[in-house]
Amino acid sequence: TVEIHHDKHHAKYVANTNSIVEGMYLEKADLVTIIRTAKYANNVGLFNNAAQVWNHSFYWECMKPGGGGEPTGAISDLINTSFGSYAAFREKFEAAANSAFGSGWTWVVLTPKGLIIQNTEGAYTPVAEEGIATLLTLDVWEHAYYLDYQNVRATYVTAFLDHLVNWDFVNSQIPK
């Protein structure tokens, strides 16, 4: 599933984004600038493709072989402060990911008020907003898990938390 997901879905978003910005003033811009500019210009095609490039690139970084389990470091402290415990965080993360309707993403973001778990639909990404730090994401589009888990999203979410989350990467995303 991961190879097809990366080599087909993600690659298509990259090709589409590059094609759309070719010859534009945004051609040399960083991805976040492209996303925010497209959002404010209401350029839905560019926004959706660029956001999916960013979302997927971030998603790959959020995983590693042998990852998962309880976090350590600053993210552990933030989870305990915001949710009371890793178990409570996990319960809320699983509930959010498993209840996301249709296609989208489940995110852990750091706001001035602490950590929150949120779902976004389609290509929408928290990086389009200023003032929050994106720490972790899980792709809940069916193509992310269908070949390995069929239509059992809950098993995919459990496997992500137990065996894949790259807590070192998550810690590296916390603003200093």
C-alpha positions in Angstrom: 0.0 0.0 0.0 2.7 2.5 0.9 4.6 2.1 -2.4 1.5 2.6 -4.5 0.4 5.4 -2.3 3.7 7.2 -2.7 4.5 6.3 -6.3 1.0 6.9 -7.7 -1.0 9.3 -5.5 1.7 11.5 -4.0 3.6 11.6 -7.3 0.5 12.7 -9.2 0.0 15.6 -6.8 3.6 16.7 -7.3 3.3 16.6 -11.0 0.0 18.5 -11.0 1.4 21.2 -8.7 4.5 21.6 -10.8 2.5 21.8 -13.9 0.1 24.5 -12.5 2.9 26.7 -11.1 5.2 26.4 -14.2 5.8 29.9 -15.6 4.0 31.6 -12.7 5.5 33.9 -10.1 5.0 30.9 -7.6 7.3 28.6 -9.6 10.2 29.0 -7.2 8.2 29.6 -4.1 8.3 27.1 -1.2 5.3 24.8 -0.8 3.8 26.6 2.2 3.8 29.9 0.3 2.1 28.2 -2.6 -0.6 26.7 -0.4 -1.3 29.9 1.5 -1.3 32.0 -1.7 -3.7 29.5 -3.5 -6.0 29.5 -0.4 -6.3 33.3 -0.3 -6.6 33.5 -4.1 -9.3 30.8 -4.0 -7.3 28.8 -6.6 -8.9 25.4 -5.6 -7.0 23.3 -8.1 -3.6 24.6 -7.0 -4.5 24.5 -3.3 -5.7 20.9 -3.4 -2.7 19.6 -5.3 -0.1 21.6 -3.4 -1.7 20.8 0.0 -1.7 17.1 -0.8 2.0 17.3 -1.7 2.7 18.9 1.7 0.3 16.6 3.6 1.8 13.4 2.1 5.4 14.6 2.5 4.7 15.3 6.1 2.8 12.0 6.6 5.9 10.0 5.3 8.0 11.8 7.9 5.6 10.9 10.7 6.3 7.2 10.2 9.3 5.0 10.6 9.9 1.2 10.8 9.9 0.2 14.5 8.1 3.4 15.5 5.0 3.8 17.5 4.2 3.1 21.2 4.3 5.7 23.9 6.1 8.9 23.0 9.1 10.3 24.8 10.5 13.8 25.1 8.7 17.1 24.7 5.7 15.6 22.9 5.1 13.3 25.9 5.0 16.3 28.2 2.6 18.2 25.9 0.3 15.1 25.6 0.2 14.8 29.3 -0.5 18.5 29.8 -3.2 18.6 27.1 -4.9 15.3 27.6 -3.9 14.0 31.0 -2.1 10.9 29.7 -1.0 9.1 26.6 -3.9 6.7 27.0 -6.4 9.6 27.0 -4.6 11.1 23.9 -4.7 7.8 22.1 -8.4 7.3 22.8 -9.2 10.8 21.4 -6.8 10.3 18.4 -8.4 6.9 17.5 -11.9 8.3 17.9 -11.1 11.2 15.6 -9.4 9.1 13.0 -12.0 6.4 13.0 -14.9 8.9 12.8 -13.6 11.1 10.0 -16.2 11.0 7.3 -15.0 10.2 3.8 -11.5 11.3 2.8 -9.2 13.5 4.8 -6.6 13.7 7.5 -6.3 13.4 11.3 -3.8 16.0 12.8 -2.2 16.8 16.0 -1.4 20.5 16.1 0.1 22.8 18.7 -1.9 25.9 19.3 -1.4 28.7 21.9 -3.9 26.8 24.0 -2.1 23.5 23.8 -2.3 20.3 21.7 -5.5 19.6 19.8 -6.5 16.7 17.5 -8.5 17.7 14.5 -9.8 16.2 11.3 -9.6 18.0 8.0 -11.6 17.0 4.9 -10.1 16.4 1.4 -6.8 18.2 0.9 -7.2 20.8 3.6 -4.1 21.2 5.8 -3.4 23.1 9.0 -0.3 24.5 7.4 -2.6 26.8 5.5 -3.2 28.6 8.8 -0.7 30.8 10.7 -0.1 30.5 14.4 -0.2 26.8 14.8 2.5 24.1 14.6 1.6 20.9 12.8 3.2 17.9 14.7 1.6 14.7 13.4 -0.8 13.5 10.8 -2.5 10.3 9.7 -3.9 9.9 6.2 -7.5 8.6 6.5 -8.1 8.6 2.8 -9.1 5.0 1.9 -6.2 4.6 -0.5 -3.8 5.0 2.4 -4.9 1.7 3.9 -7.2 -0.3 1.6 -4.8 -2.8 0.2 -3.4 -3.8 3.6 -6.5 -3.3 5.8 -9.4 -3.4 3.3 -12.1 -1.2 4.8 -11.1 -1.7 8.4 -9.7 1.8 9.2 -9.6 1.0 13.0 -6.9 -1.7 12.4 -4.9 0.8 10.3 -5.1 3.5 13.0 -4.0 1.0 15.7 -1.1 -0.2 13.6 0.0 3.4 13.0 0.0 4.2 16.7 1.5 0.9 17.8 4.2 0.4 15.1 4.8 3.5 12.9 4.6 6.9 14.6 8.0 8.6 14.4 8.0 10.4 17.8 11.5 11.7 17.1 10.1 13.6 14.0 7.1 14.8 16.0 9.4 16.2 18.7 11.5 17.9 16.0 8.3 19.8 14.9 7.7 21.4 18.3 8.7 25.1 18.1 11.6 25.9 20.4 
